[in-house]
């Protein structure tokens, strides 16, 4: 959906955001614009650090755009565009990287999970082996898996996918309820049948629009339009146990329509990206914490 409509919808669903009790981070962050993404990313939604291409990030556009996945460098320049042959971008909202059929490789997960009007019975996630940047700047992805998912409690909008590095389990977080919910399915995921997600817990947040788990699995980010929350966890804690703890609110400068967040590879910085406005592309921002 176009940015203007998305802004109106966000206003309509609630001008006041219910914020769970959280403690403000005492650390400060240096916010740097790494550059503006190109105008093809006018409706950017979703961000994840590349594993096959260190120092690069993958991102996507949301609903109604071509089924394309963009690889951008540390100056926000597009270096590779991957088109998923015969796929449809009904409402792509987030992107993640995780395990897949070949244990020696990593896979991109493109989450077609948005549903502004709560009218779709099924959600789709496209999984393909992460490409390695070479000389070409465009490729067509012809081999990918399609995961078909159903929420256990009815049609719901969602904009966040998480893949737990500890277990490889897949999680979705709904968006529009006064208290959103965490849903999951265990790894490995079926590609032959519809996956009915399991509702794990309710979280005291509304309008969760993005999330990211650090590469080592010990830090989790969730983002609303206004705030960024962070949880720390040990290898002994499940994601659900971690979310029961009080998060830390990290420094964040609100963007126009920010629906993308990702940890850096070392977990010492995170990146955010917004949709563009009035024909202008958005800045790729990096938050680096002072030690």
Backbone bond lengths (Angstrom), bond angles and torsions (degrees), N, CA, C in turn:
res aa  C-N    CA-C-N  psi(-1)  N-CA   C-N-CA  omega(-1)  CA-C   N-CA-C  phi
1 X - - - 1.462 - - 1.510 108.53 -
2 X 1.298 116.72 143.14 1.452 120.87 -175.54 1.522 111.04 -64.27
3 X 1.329 114.94 155.55 1.462 120.75 -172.59 1.518 113.19 -58.11
4 X 1.339 117.30 -41.36 1.470 119.61 -177.90 1.520 110.62 -62.32
5 X 1.330 116.04 -43.66 1.467 119.44 179.30 1.518 110.26 -64.58
6 X 1.348 115.70 -39.07 1.460 119.22 -179.76 1.520 111.16 -62.80
7 X 1.317 117.00 -39.32 1.466 120.02 178.34 1.520 110.80 -63.57
8 X 1.344 116.22 -44.48 1.462 119.61 179.08 1.509 111.82 -61.88
9 X 1.328 116.55 -39.34 1.461 119.94 178.75 1.520 111.14 -64.60
10 X 1.344 115.91 -42.27 1.461 118.38 -179.14 1.518 111.36 -63.89
11 X 1.322 116.20 -34.23 1.468 119.44 177.03 1.525 110.02 -69.37
12 X 1.314 116.33 -40.95 1.461 120.79 -176.76 1.513 112.36 -65.58
13 X 1.337 117.01 -35.43 1.466 117.83 -175.91 1.522 112.15 -80.72
14 X 1.289 117.81 -6.15 1.456 117.58 174.16 1.506 113.38 154.67
15 X 1.307 116.57 115.10 1.453 120.33 178.06 1.518 111.18 -79.13
16 X 1.321 115.96 -21.12 1.455 120.09 -179.41 1.524 107.72 -110.98
17 X 1.304 117.59 122.76 1.459 121.80 -179.48 1.513 108.88 -93.00
18 X 1.338 114.11 129.81 1.457 119.05 176.32 1.525 107.70 -80.11
19 X 1.287 116.59 118.69 1.457 121.50 -176.82 1.519 109.39 -110.64
20 X 1.335 115.70 125.44 1.462 118.36 178.28 1.521 108.31 -68.50
21 X 1.326 116.07 160.14 1.453 119.50 178.62 1.514 108.60 -64.40
22 X 1.297 115.80 126.98 1.460 121.50 179.15 1.508 107.43 -145.87
23 X 1.320 115.00 159.56 1.453 118.07 179.11 1.515 109.32 -103.78
24 X 1.322 115.27 139.50 1.455 121.14 179.70 1.526 109.31 -70.92
25 X 1.322 115.63 139.89 1.451 119.82 175.93 1.527 109.69 -68.55
26 X 1.312 116.04 137.31 1.458 120.48 176.98 1.526 111.50 -82.88
27 X 1.332 115.70 -13.61 1.460 119.03 179.20 1.519 110.23 -79.19
28 X 1.310 115.28 155.80 1.459 120.94 175.81 1.521 108.71 -110.73
29 X 1.305 115.25 159.01 1.455 119.78 -177.78 1.522 110.00 -129.52
30 X 1.311 115.34 144.91 1.456 121.79 172.49 1.522 107.18 -93.37
31 X 1.317 116.38 121.52 1.462 121.39 -178.34 1.520 108.22 -100.17
32 X 1.330 115.92 124.64 1.454 121.19 -177.56 1.518 110.16 -126.67
33 X 1.323 116.57 132.14 1.458 120.39 169.94 1.521 107.94 -82.72
34 X 1.322 116.31 121.26 1.457 121.02 -179.50 1.522 111.74 -86.34
35 X 1.325 115.84 -9.94 1.454 120.67 -178.99 1.509 110.54 139.51
36 X 1.310 116.39 169.21 1.464 121.48 178.25 1.523 109.83 -94.85
37 X 1.337 115.86 134.58 1.461 119.31 174.35 1.524 109.14 -71.21
38 X 1.333 116.29 162.13 1.460 117.42 -177.24 1.527 111.01 -75.49
39 X 1.318 115.82 165.49 1.463 120.86 -170.68 1.518 113.34 -68.50
40 X 1.321 117.87 -13.17 1.460 119.50 174.23 1.527 111.54 -66.21
41 X 1.329 116.38 -19.38 1.465 121.16 178.88 1.522 111.05 -99.60
42 X 1.304 116.14 42.59 1.468 121.52 -179.22 1.517 111.95 -65.10
43 X 1.340 117.64 -26.52 1.467 120.74 -179.02 1.526 110.53 -121.73
44 X 1.328 115.86 47.01 1.462 121.42 -177.87 1.519 111.09 -58.12
45 X 1.324 115.39 134.68 1.459 120.92 179.16 1.522 107.66 -153.83
46 X 1.316 116.87 106.07 1.449 120.53 -178.18 1.513 111.55 110.54
47 X 1.339 115.71 140.94 1.458 121.37 -175.32 1.521 107.76 -158.33
48 X 1.339 116.88 137.41 1.461 120.73 175.22 1.519 108.98 -152.23
49 X 1.327 116.08 142.42 1.447 120.52 177.80 1.519 111.26 -71.39
50 X 1.316 116.52 137.42 1.462 121.08 178.91 1.521 110.17 -75.78
51 X 1.343 116.02 141.38 1.459 121.22 173.93 1.522 111.06 -96.30
52 X 1.317 116.63 -37.66 1.460 121.22 -179.62 1.523 112.11 -75.22
53 X 1.335 115.84 -20.93 1.471 121.73 -178.38 1.528 108.59 -129.59
54 X 1.324 118.44 79.29 1.471 121.00 -175.72 1.527 111.99 -54.97
55 X 1.333 114.91 137.98 1.455 120.89 -179.68 1.516 114.29 89.35
56 X 1.339 116.88 -2.88 1.458 121.75 179.29 1.536 109.49 -111.39
57 X 1.328 115.39 164.09 1.462 122.50 179.73 1.519 109.36 -131.49
58 X 1.330 115.17 146.37 1.460 121.49 172.94 1.521 109.47 -100.74
59 X 1.331 117.22 142.05 1.458 121.01 176.29 1.527 109.61 -148.40
60 X 1.334 115.85 168.73 1.460 122.45 -176.96 1.520 109.55 -141.90
61 X 1.326 115.56 166.32 1.464 122.89 167.45 1.514 109.36 -98.62
62 X 1.333 115.81 157.13 1.463 117.74 178.34 1.530 111.06 -92.92
63 X 1.309 117.65 -154.41 1.461 125.05 -158.41 1.522 115.70 -53.04
64 X 1.340 113.70 141.59 1.445 121.04 172.98 1.508 115.39 83.90
65 X 1.313 118.05 -4.42 1.452 122.47 179.36 1.530 110.38 -91.43
66 X 1.320 117.83 166.76 1.462 119.90 176.90 1.527 111.46 -59.97
67 X 1.328 118.12 155.18 1.473 121.68 -178.85 1.525 110.91 -78.54
68 X 1.334 115.88 72.20 1.453 121.94 -173.05 1.530 111.12 -121.56
69 X 1.330 114.94 142.21 1.461 122.66 176.01 1.524 107.25 -117.66
70 X 1.333 116.52 127.73 1.463 122.31 -172.31 1.532 110.38 -106.75
71 X 1.325 116.03 134.13 1.458 121.85 171.03 1.524 107.63 -102.99
72 X 1.345 116.27 121.45 1.460 120.61 -178.77 1.524 109.41 -118.17
73 X 1.326 115.38 149.41 1.459 119.39 -178.51 1.525 110.72 -91.98
74 X 1.348 115.86 -170.68 1.459 120.30 -174.70 1.519 112.89 -76.86
75 X 1.319 116.72 -1.10 1.466 121.18 172.26 1.527 110.92 -109.41
76 X 1.338 116.36 12.16 1.463 124.10 177.59 1.527 113.45 73.59
77 X 1.319 117.50 12.37 1.455 120.42 179.39 1.529 110.86 -84.89
78 X 1.318 116.29 137.74 1.457 120.99 178.19 1.524 109.66 -73.46
79 X 1.328 116.32 126.12 1.458 121.19 -179.11 1.524 112.63 -111.96
80 X 1.338 116.69 -20.79 1.462 120.27 -178.75 1.525 109.04 -155.55
81 X 1.321 116.22 137.51 1.464 122.30 174.60 1.525 107.89 -121.25
82 X 1.326 116.12 121.86 1.462 122.35 179.47 1.527 108.82 -106.36
83 X 1.325 116.91 121.03 1.459 121.94 178.45 1.521 109.26 -101.54
84 X 1.321 117.17 126.35 1.456 121.67 178.09 1.525 108.70 -85.23
85 X 1.317 115.94 110.81 1.456 121.52 -175.88 1.523 111.07 -62.23
86 X 1.334 115.97 127.01 1.473 124.48 176.76 1.529 113.81 67.91
87 X 1.334 118.65 4.91 1.463 120.11 175.07 1.526 109.24 -81.03
88 X 1.309 115.61 162.37 1.462 121.57 179.34 1.522 109.60 -123.99
89 X 1.300 116.05 135.87 1.457 121.24 173.38 1.527 107.84 -94.85
90 X 1.323 115.65 81.37 1.465 119.28 176.88 1.520 109.38 -68.58
91 X 1.325 115.93 -52.79 1.465 120.88 173.31 1.526 108.82 -162.26
92 X 1.338 115.50 72.10 1.454 120.22 175.81 1.528 108.58 -64.60
93 X 1.323 116.30 133.40 1.460 119.36 -176.12 1.522 115.00 -128.59
94 X 1.328 117.76 -26.23 1.460 117.50 -176.57 1.521 109.33 -152.26
95 X 1.316 115.49 168.47 1.456 122.06 -177.18 1.524 108.21 -145.69
96 X 1.328 115.94 143.90 1.465 121.35 -179.81 1.519 108.69 -144.60
97 X 1.329 115.90 167.97 1.456 122.34 174.80 1.521 108.33 -126.51
98 X 1.328 115.94 136.00 1.455 119.49 -178.79 1.517 111.66 -161.83
99 X 1.308 114.39 -168.09 1.459 121.47 -178.60 1.520 110.72 -73.54
100 X 1.330 114.75 163.91 1.455 120.67 178.75 1.506 111.12 -155.29
101 X 1.331 117.24 -159.08 1.465 121.29 -173.81 1.527 114.44 -58.03
102 X 1.346 117.22 -37.03 1.459 121.53 178.66 1.521 108.49 -98.71
103 X 1.326 116.80 113.67 1.461 121.28 -174.62 1.520 112.80 -63.18
104 X 1.321 118.03 -18.98 1.455 121.41 -178.48 1.530 112.54 -87.70
105 X 1.330 117.01 -3.96 1.458 120.70 -175.97 1.519 111.16 -121.99
106 X 1.319 116.65 162.86 1.450 122.85 174.22 1.529 109.04 -112.65
107 X 1.328 115.01 153.23 1.452 121.44 -172.63 1.522 110.91 -128.74
108 X 1.322 115.41 145.27 1.456 122.01 174.26 1.521 108.59 -88.02
109 X 1.320 115.77 137.50 1.463 122.86 176.52 1.525 108.24 -117.82
110 X 1.325 116.61 114.48 1.463 122.18 177.93 1.526 107.61 -101.64
111 X 1.324 116.07 119.58 1.463 121.61 -170.82 1.523 111.74 -98.97
112 X 1.332 115.87 106.37 1.473 122.32 173.90 1.524 106.51 -91.25
113 X 1.335 115.21 78.71 1.464 120.95 -168.63 1.523 113.30 -124.20
114 X 1.331 117.61 -2.61 1.462 119.89 179.68 1.517 111.59 -71.87
115 X 1.311 115.53 148.97 1.471 120.70 -179.26 1.529 108.08 -163.43
116 X 1.339 115.63 74.87 1.465 120.64 -173.05 1.519 113.34 -54.81
117 X 1.334 116.70 -35.32 1.463 120.49 -174.94 1.524 112.53 -103.77
118 X 1.341 117.55 9.49 1.468 122.38 178.92 1.524 111.52 49.32
119 X 1.341 115.09 56.81 1.454 119.29 -175.93 1.531 114.11 -122.71
120 X 1.323 118.09 -2.20 1.458 120.95 -175.85 1.527 111.48 -107.04
121 X 1.313 115.73 129.18 1.460 121.12 -179.45 1.524 112.00 -70.11
122 X 1.332 116.53 -33.56 1.457 120.70 -171.23 1.527 112.00 -121.35
123 X 1.319 114.92 153.34 1.454 122.54 172.59 1.527 107.59 -120.24
124 X 1.338 116.13 155.09 1.452 120.75 -175.72 1.525 109.90 -129.02
125 X 1.318 115.27 139.98 1.455 121.13 174.91 1.520 107.46 -127.79
126 X 1.325 115.54 125.59 1.457 121.58 -179.96 1.529 109.01 -98.50
127 X 1.329 115.12 128.42 1.467 120.53 -177.12 1.528 110.10 -121.06
128 X 1.341 116.39 128.47 1.458 119.83 176.75 1.524 109.66 -147.56
129 X 1.320 115.40 155.30 1.455 121.22 -179.44 1.524 109.86 -61.09
130 X 1.331 116.21 134.36 1.458 119.74 -177.69 1.525 110.75 -64.00
131 X 1.335 117.92 122.48 1.466 120.64 179.25 1.533 112.16 -70.79
132 X 1.311 115.15 153.99 1.459 122.32 174.32 1.525 108.15 -104.54
133 X 1.320 115.41 130.36 1.458 120.69 -179.28 1.519 110.82 -66.55
134 X 1.335 115.50 125.88 1.462 120.97 176.98 1.522 107.54 -125.26
135 X 1.316 117.62 -137.50 1.463 119.73 -176.27 1.524 112.60 -84.22
136 X 1.346 117.03 -26.00 1.459 119.47 -176.10 1.521 111.01 -77.90
137 X 1.344 116.74 152.00 1.467 120.06 177.45 1.526 112.68 -110.35
138 X 1.342 116.40 0.88 1.464 121.34 175.54 1.518 108.87 -143.78
139 X 1.325 116.16 135.93 1.460 120.45 173.37 1.518 108.99 -140.27
140 X 1.308 116.13 157.36 1.458 122.13 176.11 1.522 108.80 -109.41
141 X 1.327 115.85 125.76 1.462 121.54 178.42 1.530 107.91 -89.44
142 X 1.316 116.07 111.41 1.471 120.48 -178.69 1.518 112.19 -101.49
143 X 1.322 117.17 -19.87 1.462 121.24 -178.98 1.525 109.13 -113.82
144 X 1.296 115.47 111.58 1.464 120.70 176.66 1.523 108.71 -154.81
145 X 1.315 115.57 156.23 1.465 122.29 175.94 1.512 109.19 -97.36
146 X 1.314 116.07 149.09 1.464 121.71 174.87 1.522 108.79 -116.68
147 X 1.314 116.21 114.40 1.465 121.49 174.40 1.523 107.93 -89.78
148 X 1.315 116.84 130.66 1.461 122.03 179.58 1.524 107.38 -109.97
149 X 1.328 116.47 124.84 1.457 121.21 -174.07 1.527 111.15 -125.69
150 X 1.331 113.60 150.94 1.460 120.97 175.82 1.523 108.56 -131.73
151 X 1.328 116.15 133.79 1.466 120.01 174.68 1.533 109.01 -71.41
152 X 1.328 118.65 143.01 1.464 120.25 -177.44 1.525 113.82 -77.61
153 X 1.345 116.89 -13.48 1.460 120.41 -173.99 1.531 112.26 -125.61
154 X 1.320 115.80 32.02 1.455 119.00 173.91 1.518 113.81 104.53
155 X 1.322 115.06 178.77 1.466 122.04 -177.05 1.528 110.07 -73.07
156 X 1.324 114.94 130.78 1.464 119.30 -176.96 1.524 110.67 -146.57
157 X 1.315 114.92 148.17 1.454 121.85 173.42 1.524 108.54 -80.01
158 X 1.322 116.44 143.51 1.462 121.27 176.15 1.522 108.37 -148.45
159 X 1.341 115.88 149.50 1.466 119.92 179.23 1.520 112.30 -136.66
160 X 1.333 117.22 9.31 1.463 119.46 -174.50 1.516 111.37 -132.13
161 X 1.330 115.98 125.81 1.452 122.77 170.82 1.521 108.18 -117.17
162 X 1.321 116.61 138.25 1.460 123.37 175.12 1.524 108.32 -130.94
163 X 1.329 116.83 138.58 1.463 121.20 172.47 1.524 107.11 -121.20
164 X 1.311 116.01 119.57 1.458 122.29 -173.17 1.538 109.71 -75.79
165 X 1.328 119.12 117.81 1.472 120.64 179.46 1.523 113.47 -63.50
166 X 1.343 116.79 -23.27 1.461 119.37 -179.85 1.527 112.35 -73.88
167 X 1.332 116.99 -39.48 1.464 121.46 -172.71 1.520 113.69 -117.98
168 X 1.327 117.37 -16.46 1.469 125.17 -171.82 1.530 112.54 68.65
169 X 1.325 118.29 7.20 1.462 120.84 176.61 1.518 109.74 -66.02
170 X 1.321 115.66 148.93 1.464 122.71 -178.26 1.523 109.59 -102.77
171 X 1.339 116.13 137.49 1.463 121.85 -179.59 1.529 109.67 -128.93
172 X 1.329 115.61 143.52 1.462 122.72 168.55 1.515 108.14 -121.08
173 X 1.326 116.16 149.85 1.469 121.48 174.69 1.516 107.98 -124.27
174 X 1.323 116.32 127.88 1.466 120.25 179.20 1.527 109.54 -71.41
175 X 1.334 116.40 170.17 1.458 119.87 -170.67 1.521 115.34 -115.43
176 X 1.320 118.71 -46.84 1.465 120.53 -158.68 1.520 116.13 -96.14
177 X 1.330 118.53 -10.63 1.462 119.07 -179.35 1.533 110.89 -69.06
178 X 1.319 116.18 158.29 1.461 119.53 173.76 1.522 110.67 -59.37
179 X 1.324 116.52 -33.69 1.460 122.75 172.43 1.521 106.69 -129.87
180 X 1.321 115.75 108.68 1.464 120.11 -174.57 1.522 109.85 -72.65
181 X 1.333 115.83 169.87 1.460 120.20 -176.58 1.515 111.08 -125.17
182 X 1.327 114.58 151.86 1.454 123.75 176.09 1.526 108.43 -102.83
183 X 1.340 115.99 129.47 1.463 122.46 -179.11 1.525 108.95 -123.70
184 X 1.339 116.99 154.33 1.447 118.52 -178.12 1.519 112.41 -149.21
185 X 1.329 114.50 162.48 1.460 123.01 165.99 1.517 106.76 -142.68
186 X 1.345 117.62 140.99 1.462 119.74 -176.35 1.525 112.19 -78.01
187 X 1.307 114.11 156.71 1.465 121.30 175.03 1.527 108.81 -86.09
188 X 1.338 119.04 143.92 1.466 129.66 -2.39 1.527 111.85 -77.99
189 X 1.324 116.44 157.32 1.454 122.00 -175.03 1.529 109.80 -98.45
190 X 1.314 114.99 141.00 1.465 119.80 179.05 1.523 110.39 -72.48
191 X 1.323 116.03 137.90 1.465 121.39 172.22 1.522 110.92 -110.88
192 X 1.333 116.50 5.86 1.469 121.06 -177.72 1.519 112.72 -106.96
193 X 1.318 117.61 -27.16 1.455 122.03 -176.77 1.526 110.18 -125.80
194 X 1.326 115.24 162.52 1.460 119.76 174.32 1.516 109.50 -70.22
195 X 1.315 116.27 129.54 1.464 122.31 179.34 1.522 108.87 -88.69
196 X 1.322 117.15 120.65 1.459 121.02 173.94 1.527 107.11 -92.66
197 X 1.310 115.64 113.89 1.458 120.17 -178.36 1.524 111.09 -67.78
198 X 1.310 115.26 154.79 1.469 120.89 175.54 1.530 108.47 -103.83
199 X 1.331 115.59 131.28 1.462 119.84 176.40 1.519 108.76 -78.85
200 X 1.327 116.03 122.42 1.456 121.02 -173.55 1.522 111.65 -93.10
201 X 1.337 116.11 -47.58 1.450 120.09 -174.33 1.516 109.73 -168.33
202 X 1.329 114.79 166.55 1.461 122.29 173.77 1.516 108.14 -103.45
203 X 1.332 115.58 139.81 1.456 121.36 179.22 1.529 109.61 -112.60
204 X 1.322 118.51 139.94 1.469 121.37 -175.85 1.529 113.02 -80.14
205 X 1.326 115.51 55.51 1.459 122.17 178.86 1.517 108.89 -137.08
206 X 1.310 115.67 161.29 1.454 120.87 169.36 1.528 108.25 -131.33
207 X 1.319 116.00 158.43 1.457 123.77 178.08 1.535 112.86 55.03
208 X 1.333 116.01 52.14 1.455 120.08 170.93 1.521 107.42 -78.08
209 X 1.336 116.51 120.79 1.466 120.67 -172.24 1.524 113.49 -115.63
210 X 1.328 118.58 -6.54 1.463 120.12 179.83 1.524 109.08 -168.66
211 X 1.333 115.23 160.36 1.453 120.49 177.60 1.516 110.66 -157.80
212 X 1.332 115.57 164.44 1.459 120.19 179.20 1.527 108.81 -159.55
213 X 1.335 115.46 140.32 1.459 121.79 172.81 1.521 107.59 -112.07
214 X 1.325 116.78 133.32 1.454 120.18 -179.74 1.522 110.48 -62.25
215 X 1.317 115.60 158.11 1.455 121.39 -175.22 1.525 111.78 -58.80
216 X 1.339 117.08 -34.56 1.465 119.71 179.57 1.520 112.74 -85.59
217 X 1.338 117.28 -0.79 1.455 121.64 174.67 1.509 116.23 80.65
218 X 1.329 118.50 3.00 1.462 120.03 -172.05 1.523 114.62 -99.09
219 X 1.345 118.09 -3.93 1.458 121.34 -179.93 1.524 109.52 -134.88
220 X 1.325 115.45 131.73 1.461 120.81 -178.93 1.517 108.99 -123.50
221 X 1.325 115.86 131.26 1.459 122.59 175.38 1.525 109.82 -109.30
222 X 1.323 116.92 138.28 1.459 123.12 165.41 1.513 107.47 -127.48
223 X 1.321 115.77 143.76 1.460 120.92 -174.25 1.512 110.82 -129.02
224 X 1.330 116.17 135.47 1.458 122.69 165.05 1.531 106.21 -103.92
225 X 1.322 117.17 -176.14 1.461 118.47 176.21 1.524 111.41 -66.74
226 X 1.333 116.50 -26.22 1.462 120.32 -172.98 1.517 114.62 -105.14
227 X 1.340 118.35 -24.85 1.461 120.24 -169.21 1.524 111.37 -141.09
228 X 1.352 113.55 159.49 1.462 121.57 173.94 1.523 107.95 -124.46
229 X 1.330 116.49 128.67 1.460 122.47 -179.22 1.520 109.50 -114.90
230 X 1.328 115.38 146.58 1.458 120.93 -178.92 1.524 110.45 -132.42
231 X 1.339 115.15 135.74 1.461 122.68 173.52 1.522 108.85 -117.68
232 X 1.336 116.25 140.72 1.465 122.24 172.44 1.527 107.85 -103.57
233 X 1.326 116.29 145.19 1.462 118.23 177.20 1.525 111.15 -147.38
234 X 1.316 115.07 162.74 1.456 122.42 175.75 1.527 108.35 -100.92
235 X 1.312 115.57 170.31 1.472 120.07 179.10 1.524 111.68 -67.47
236 X 1.328 117.29 -16.80 1.455 120.34 -179.65 1.534 112.89 -84.95
237 X 1.327 117.14 -10.23 1.460 121.12 -176.05 1.524 111.21 -98.05
238 X 1.319 115.53 135.94 1.462 120.00 172.04 1.525 108.87 -76.97
239 X 1.315 115.71 168.35 1.462 119.37 177.64 1.525 110.46 -62.83
240 X 1.325 116.79 -40.85 1.467 121.02 179.75 1.528 110.87 -63.06
241 X 1.323 117.19 -42.80 1.468 120.12 178.53 1.523 110.39 -63.46
242 X 1.318 116.28 -37.99 1.460 120.10 179.30 1.519 111.31 -64.73
243 X 1.329 117.02 -42.43 1.459 120.66 -177.59 1.528 112.58 -70.27
244 X 1.311 117.96 -11.61 1.460 120.49 175.87 1.524 111.21 -78.36
245 X 1.310 116.55 -15.52 1.459 120.70 179.80 1.524 110.54 -83.98
246 X 1.314 116.25 160.56 1.463 120.89 178.72 1.517 109.36 -75.44
247 X 1.330 118.24 128.33 1.460 120.26 -179.49 1.519 112.14 -81.67
248 X 1.312 114.97 167.40 1.455 122.83 171.45 1.527 107.48 -100.82
249 X 1.330 116.73 134.33 1.448 120.32 175.05 1.518 109.00 -88.53
250 X 1.337 116.69 120.65 1.451 122.27 -176.59 1.527 111.16 -90.71
251 X 1.321 116.76 157.56 1.470 119.49 175.22 1.532 110.13 -59.48
252 X 1.326 116.06 138.02 1.465 120.98 179.53 1.517 109.10 -160.24
253 X 1.330 116.36 130.29 1.462 122.28 174.24 1.514 108.04 -96.22
254 X 1.326 116.52 117.74 1.455 119.76 -174.68 1.535 111.19 -58.30
255 X 1.333 114.42 134.16 1.464 121.64 176.10 1.529 109.36 -96.28
256 X 1.313 115.42 171.69 1.457 119.86 -178.13 1.525 111.56 -62.13
257 X 1.318 116.87 -47.16 1.465 122.00 -179.28 1.524 107.84 -151.61
258 X 1.333 115.33 63.20 1.456 120.68 -173.24 1.511 112.67 -80.23
259 X 1.333 116.01 112.52 1.464 121.36 -178.44 1.528 111.47 -129.26
260 X 1.332 116.99 31.28 1.458 120.42 -177.89 1.519 110.10 -148.48
261 X 1.347 115.58 135.69 1.455 120.94 178.09 1.517 108.54 -151.56
262 X 1.330 116.64 146.78 1.462 120.45 179.92 1.521 110.10 -156.25
263 X 1.330 115.94 140.25 1.447 121.36 171.63 1.522 110.61 -72.71
264 X 1.317 116.75 151.95 1.456 121.03 167.26 1.525 108.45 -75.96
265 X 1.331 116.57 170.43 1.458 120.59 -177.29 1.528 112.34 -62.82
266 X 1.338 117.16 -34.22 1.465 119.65 -177.94 1.521 113.49 -90.25
267 X 1.326 117.86 -4.04 1.454 120.85 178.57 1.515 114.21 72.70
268 X 1.333 117.32 14.67 1.467 120.97 -179.49 1.518 112.29 -101.24
269 X 1.317 117.78 -11.40 1.458 122.79 176.47 1.522 108.46 -137.26
270 X 1.332 114.89 159.40 1.459 118.16 166.64 1.518 109.31 -133.66
271 X 1.337 114.69 158.60 1.453 122.64 -177.09 1.518 109.80 -116.40
272 X 1.324 116.07 148.04 1.463 120.71 172.11 1.519 108.93 -132.64
273 X 1.329 114.49 156.72 1.456 121.20 179.76 1.519 108.71 -148.90
274 X 1.311 116.28 138.28 1.459 122.28 -178.27 1.523 110.12 -111.81
275 X 1.315 115.12 165.25 1.456 119.61 165.73 1.529 108.77 -66.40
276 X 1.318 116.73 157.01 1.449 120.27 174.46 1.517 111.32 -78.07
277 X 1.312 116.16 169.71 1.462 120.98 179.47 1.518 110.17 -137.75
278 X 1.326 115.44 138.89 1.461 122.18 174.66 1.534 111.72 52.15
279 X 1.326 116.21 39.53 1.449 120.40 178.15 1.514 115.21 81.12
280 X 1.326 117.25 -0.39 1.461 120.98 179.13 1.518 110.27 -100.35
281 X 1.310 117.25 135.96 1.455 120.39 179.42 1.521 110.46 -77.12
282 X 1.321 116.14 161.47 1.460 121.87 -174.46 1.522 111.33 -93.41
283 X 1.328 115.18 164.61 1.455 122.02 177.00 1.524 110.43 -89.44
284 X 1.319 116.15 138.87 1.458 121.93 167.33 1.526 106.94 -82.07
285 X 1.329 116.71 117.01 1.466 121.36 -175.15 1.525 110.43 -106.48
286 X 1.325 115.60 142.38 1.461 121.52 175.47 1.524 109.23 -120.63
287 X 1.323 116.50 130.77 1.457 123.41 176.54 1.515 107.87 -107.52
288 X 1.324 116.49 112.93 1.452 121.79 179.52 1.520 108.70 -112.87
289 X 1.321 116.71 127.54 1.458 120.80 -174.52 1.513 110.94 -85.81
290 X 1.326 113.39 137.39 1.458 119.77 176.34 1.518 108.90 -74.86
291 X 1.321 116.27 134.95 1.459 120.40 179.86 1.517 110.83 -93.21
